[in-house]
């Protein structure tokens, strides 16, 4: 993330710029604040950016959008680079994207140069990377959508396969949250310098599909339906604790690794930038080459999954469920990605509760409800075919529609913000609504009908 200003920008501009451009460049917008901007804007922007800590969906691909739809990131002036002394008598506030100073007398804010070790954002924001050094060729809107959907599909299937393997060992939620700290927070900007689509594929596609909130909620429902309420509560508390601290450990270890890389190269990130620039996908030819490779991979994965499903469907079992999951997984990723456009918008025209990631909340709650309904259907029908189809949809489509890693990234961003209570409120809202509706859909029929 760059903190300097370009030659065409005033060092202390007197305007609030929220510019729009063509589709690809929308992912690299910035906002410049001046000392004349009222301080109340800071809380509105923080609420929106924290809510978009996981993903902002296909809003990043819309070339003509209103200001409330724009992806947000801050262009913070370095006082030392511009020859302006940083204020020392003002109240300094830690914003998710750097330090801002408030003058109580004037009720205004102005940027202050952050310390070098504090320039790494705690947020994991898809399509919110200020990388002015990138000069990627802008693509037609259709290409933008196709590239994103293909990246999401391929990495989503890989996430399903990884989650299936990790469930045999230990919770994939911990691994996904840990990797989110690496790829979605510390190295997000470096990955985006290579390709914005790769960053979206790794975080929204792979990590989002690697972890599943609906599966976690369903396991707690199955414990509660057997009367194990203590284990149900502990399952939610321990699961949230482990996932939350996994992303913290991921961020800290990634910072350490990045520090070693920059120390080895003898500069603050220039070595990483120079190495990533060699792999940068910044032309139509390179985008086309990546698109062809990913299409071939998607056709191969779907074709292989279809053949294996045809062979193993009659015998049922986990193998048939896995191959069906690989086929139906990508639509779940796509729907979650489109729902993410609601993050940061708030409710109604006035945009109430912008800090709540509405899109992620809808994805997780709806997937948890459908997961509970299919579990009820499996118990009611109780046939091998029904079990294979329902379990495959649960593992693939619903596993990719819901996500723990994005949920935890948003939780961690709220916890690091000026209003840490919002993190726990968001977690309680998600868990209570999902578990409450799941109890009505799954537990009540099991108790009343006596399903075994």
Buried (B, 14 or more C-beta within 10 A) or exposed (E): BBBEBEEEBEEBBEEBEBEBEBBBBBBBBBBBBBBBBEBEEBBEBBBBBBBBBBBBBBBBBBBEBEEEBBBBBBBBBBBEEBEBEBBEEBEBBBBBBBBBBBBEEEEBBBBBBBEEEEBBBBBBBBBBBBBBEBEBEBBEBEBBBBBBBBBBBBBBBBBBBBBBEBBEEEBBBBBBBBBBBBBBBBBBBBBBBBBBBBBBBBBBBBBBBBBBBBBBBBBBBBBBBEEBEEBBEEBBEEBBEBBBBBBBEBBEBBBEEBEEBBEEBEEEBEBBBEBBEEEBBBEEEBBBEBBEEBBEBBEEBBEEBBEBBEEBBEEBEBBBBBBBBBBBBBBBBBBBBBBBBBBBBBEEEEBEBBBBBBBBBBBBBBBBBBBBBBBBBBBEEEEEEBBBBBBBBBBBBBBBBBBBBBBBBBBBBBBBBBBEEBBEBBBEEBBEBBBEBBBEBBBEBBEEEEBE
